Structures are given as structure tokens and as C-alpha cells.
Amino acid sequence: MPERYAIRTWISPGRVDDYLRLHTRTPLELDDDLRALGVLEWRIWRHGDELFHEIVVEDRSRFRAGSATSPVQERWRQTLAGVLALDGRADRLDLVWELT
């Protein structure tokens, strides 16, 4: 059964426009790699410099392990370096309520 979870990340100060530009068209290799790692859905909402990600994967452990060693994911992390506040802040959000 697919796993759905949410995380929160932050855009670096003054870099919102850069972040939005990078996401107008993500690299095809990134899309392909995410799907190969079992990502079924990924949505990102923004409020100011806060980003809220909703991610649906086939297997979260498999996704995390594959993402950590993927050269495609590493290139994307390097692209976002400086644009995202990648200082270890990535809060997992707990589901409180849903209507299904």
C-alpha cells in the first residue's frame, strides 16, 4: 500500500524567485528518477519562504535509500544548494485529520 507523508522545508532568504524559476520545469531525468524510486505523487505548496511537501511513495524506506545514492538526486540537491535552506531543517509534519 502506498505511503503518504508530508515535510516542511524553507527557501533561503531572498531566493523565492530562484526557487520558483527552478520549478517551472524540473529536469526530465529528475522526474524519471523519482518515479523509478517509487514516487507516485509529490506536491509542494508555498507560504512565504516555507514549503509544504506532500509525498506519496510505494515504499518510503526504498525511496529514502535510493534517493541518498542517486546521482540524479545529488545533482538536483546541488542545483538547489543556496536556494533552499538545507541546514538540516526538514520537519516531518504529523497528520491531524483528513476527510476521505
Secondary structure, DSSP 8 states (H G I E B T S, - for coil): --EEEEEEEEB-TT-HHHHHHHTSS--HHHHHHHHHTTEEEEEEEEETTEEEEEEEES-HHHHHHHHHH-HHHHHHHHHHBTTB--SS--EEE-------
